C-alpha cells in the first residue's frame, strides 16, 4: 500500500512538471503575444515530404514541396487565432521557400517580407552557422511593441532553440538580456 502511494505521489509530481513545462500549455504563450515585444517563431504549415526535390528552384514553386490543402487550412487558422485573440502583429518575415511564404501570407497577409536568413539549410548545412547567428540576432534585438513573426523551417528552428517543432507550430520567444527565453509553444 505504501509503495502504491509513493508511486502515485511520484506520478503526480511528474505530471506537475510536465504541465508546467513551457510546451505543455499555450495560455502563457498567447498572453505573451498579446502583451507584445515577443517573437513568434513558426514552422511552415503542413507540406508533405522531407527536404526538396532534386530539381528545386527558388523562383519556381512547381519545383518545390508545397503546402497541402491541410497546410493551407492550418495557415489560415493560425491567422484567425491571432486575430481572435487581438494579437498585434507588427512585422512578418519569411523564408523565401514557397511553403513558408504561403504560410505567412495565408496567416498574416501580403505584407510578408522574404528574408534569406530564414531560408532552409536542410540541403546546405554549411550555411547553418551564419543563418542561425543572423536569426538569433534578429530575435534578441527585437524591440517592437507588437509581435515579430518569423516563418521558417524545422532545421532552422531546431538550430536556434533545440526544439523540434511540428508543422505549423509556433514557439513564442521573449528577448532577454543574454539571448531569449522560450515562453511557450502553440501547437496547430
C-alpha positions as CSV (number, residue, x, y, z in Angstrom):
1,X,0.0,0.0,0.0
2,X,2.8,2.5,0.9
3,X,4.6,1.6,-2.3
4,X,1.5,2.4,-4.4
5,X,1.0,5.7,-2.5
6,X,4.7,6.7,-3.2
7,X,4.2,5.7,-6.9
8,X,1.1,7.9,-7.2
9,X,2.8,10.8,-5.5
10,X,5.7,10.4,-7.8
11,X,3.5,10.3,-10.9
12,X,1.6,13.4,-9.7
13,X,4.8,15.3,-9.3
14,X,6.0,14.3,-12.7
15,X,2.6,15.3,-14.2
16,X,3.0,18.7,-12.4
17,X,6.5,19.2,-14.0
18,X,5.1,18.3,-17.5
19,X,2.2,20.6,-17.1
20,X,4.5,23.5,-16.0
21,X,6.8,22.9,-18.9
22,X,6.6,25.8,-21.5
23,X,5.3,23.5,-24.3
24,X,2.6,21.9,-22.3
25,X,0.0,24.7,-22.4
26,X,-0.2,27.7,-24.7
27,X,-2.1,30.1,-22.4
28,X,1.1,31.8,-21.3
29,X,2.3,31.9,-24.9
30,X,-0.9,33.7,-26.0
31,X,-0.6,36.1,-23.1
32,X,3.0,36.9,-24.0
33,X,2.0,37.5,-27.6
34,X,-0.9,39.8,-26.6
35,X,1.5,41.8,-24.4
36,X,3.8,42.4,-27.4
37,X,7.5,42.7,-27.6
38,X,7.8,39.0,-28.4
39,X,8.7,36.9,-31.4
40,X,6.5,34.1,-32.9
41,X,8.9,31.7,-34.5
42,X,6.8,29.5,-36.7
43,X,7.5,26.4,-38.7
44,X,5.7,26.5,-42.1
45,X,2.3,24.7,-42.2
46,X,1.8,21.1,-43.5
47,X,3.8,20.4,-46.6
48,X,4.2,16.6,-47.1
49,X,7.6,15.1,-47.6
50,X,11.1,16.0,-46.5
51,X,13.6,18.4,-48.0
52,X,13.1,19.5,-51.6
53,X,13.1,17.6,-54.9
54,X,16.3,17.4,-56.9
55,X,15.1,19.9,-59.4
56,X,14.3,22.5,-56.7
57,X,14.4,26.1,-57.9
58,X,13.7,29.0,-55.6
59,X,12.0,31.0,-58.3
60,X,9.6,28.2,-59.3
61,X,7.1,26.9,-56.7
62,X,6.2,23.9,-59.0
63,X,9.7,22.5,-58.3
64,X,9.3,22.7,-54.5
65,X,7.4,20.9,-51.8
66,X,4.3,23.0,-51.2
67,X,1.5,23.3,-48.7
68,X,-1.2,20.6,-48.9
69,X,-4.8,21.5,-48.6
70,X,-4.5,20.7,-44.9
71,X,-1.4,23.1,-44.7
72,X,-3.3,25.9,-46.3
73,X,-6.2,25.4,-43.8
74,X,-3.7,25.3,-41.0
75,X,-2.1,28.6,-42.0
76,X,-5.4,30.3,-42.3
77,X,-6.4,29.1,-38.9
78,X,-3.2,30.5,-37.4
79,X,-4.2,33.9,-38.7
80,X,-7.7,33.5,-37.4
81,X,-6.5,32.6,-33.9
82,X,-4.2,35.6,-33.8
83,X,-7.0,38.0,-34.9
84,X,-9.5,36.4,-32.5
85,X,-7.1,37.0,-29.6
86,X,-6.2,40.5,-30.6
87,X,-2.5,39.9,-31.2
88,X,-0.8,42.9,-32.8
89,X,1.5,41.6,-35.5
90,X,4.0,44.3,-36.2
91,X,6.2,42.6,-38.8
92,X,6.2,39.3,-40.7
93,X,9.4,37.8,-42.2
94,X,9.5,34.6,-44.0
95,X,11.9,32.1,-45.7
96,X,11.8,32.5,-49.5
97,X,10.6,28.9,-49.9
98,X,7.1,28.9,-51.3
99,X,5.7,26.8,-48.4
100,X,6.9,29.4,-45.9
101,X,5.8,32.4,-47.9
102,X,2.4,30.8,-48.5
103,X,2.0,30.0,-44.8
104,X,2.9,33.6,-43.8
105,X,0.6,35.2,-46.4
106,X,-2.3,32.9,-45.7
107,X,-2.0,33.6,-42.0
108,X,-0.9,37.2,-41.8
109,X,-1.5,38.8,-45.3
110,X,0.5,40.1,-48.1
111,X,2.8,42.4,-46.1
112,X,5.1,39.4,-45.6
113,X,8.8,40.2,-46.3
114,X,11.0,37.5,-47.7
115,X,14.1,37.2,-45.5
116,X,17.0,35.0,-46.7
117,X,18.4,34.1,-43.2
118,X,15.1,32.2,-42.7
119,X,15.7,30.0,-45.8
120,X,16.1,26.3,-45.2
121,X,19.6,25.0,-44.9
122,X,18.5,21.3,-44.9
123,X,20.5,20.5,-48.1
124,X,23.2,23.1,-47.5
125,X,24.4,22.5,-43.9
126,X,27.5,24.7,-44.5
127,X,25.1,27.8,-44.2
128,X,23.9,26.7,-40.8
129,X,26.1,28.9,-38.6
130,X,25.8,32.2,-40.4
131,X,22.0,31.8,-40.8
132,X,21.5,30.7,-37.2
133,X,23.5,33.7,-35.9
134,X,21.6,36.1,-38.1
135,X,18.2,34.8,-36.9
136,X,19.3,34.6,-33.3
137,X,20.3,38.3,-33.5
138,X,17.0,39.2,-35.1
139,X,15.2,37.6,-32.2
140,X,17.5,39.0,-29.5
141,X,17.3,42.6,-30.9
142,X,13.5,42.7,-31.4
143,X,12.2,45.8,-29.5
144,X,8.9,46.3,-31.3
145,X,5.7,47.0,-29.4
146,X,3.9,44.2,-31.3
147,X,4.9,40.8,-32.4
148,X,7.6,39.9,-34.9
149,X,6.5,36.7,-36.8
150,X,9.3,34.6,-38.4
151,X,8.1,31.8,-40.7
152,X,10.8,29.3,-41.4
153,X,11.8,25.6,-41.4
154,X,12.3,22.8,-38.8
155,X,16.1,22.8,-39.2
156,X,16.3,26.5,-38.6
157,X,14.1,26.4,-35.5
158,X,15.9,23.4,-34.0
159,X,19.3,25.1,-34.6
160,X,18.2,28.2,-32.6
161,X,16.1,26.6,-29.9
162,X,16.9,22.8,-29.8
163,X,13.2,22.2,-30.2
164,X,11.8,20.0,-33.0
165,X,8.5,21.8,-33.9
166,X,5.6,20.2,-35.6
167,X,4.4,21.7,-38.9
168,X,2.5,24.9,-38.2
169,X,3.8,25.1,-34.6
170,X,4.8,28.4,-33.1
171,X,7.4,28.9,-30.5
172,X,6.9,32.2,-28.5
173,X,10.2,33.8,-27.6
174,X,10.9,36.8,-25.4
175,X,14.1,38.7,-26.0
176,X,16.2,38.8,-22.8
177,X,19.4,40.4,-21.6
178,X,21.6,37.5,-22.8
179,X,19.6,35.9,-25.7
180,X,15.9,35.0,-25.4
181,X,13.5,33.0,-23.3
182,X,11.2,30.3,-24.7
183,X,7.8,31.4,-23.2
184,X,5.8,28.6,-24.7
185,X,4.6,26.7,-27.7
186,X,1.4,27.0,-29.7
187,X,0.6,23.8,-31.5
188,X,-1.5,23.7,-34.6
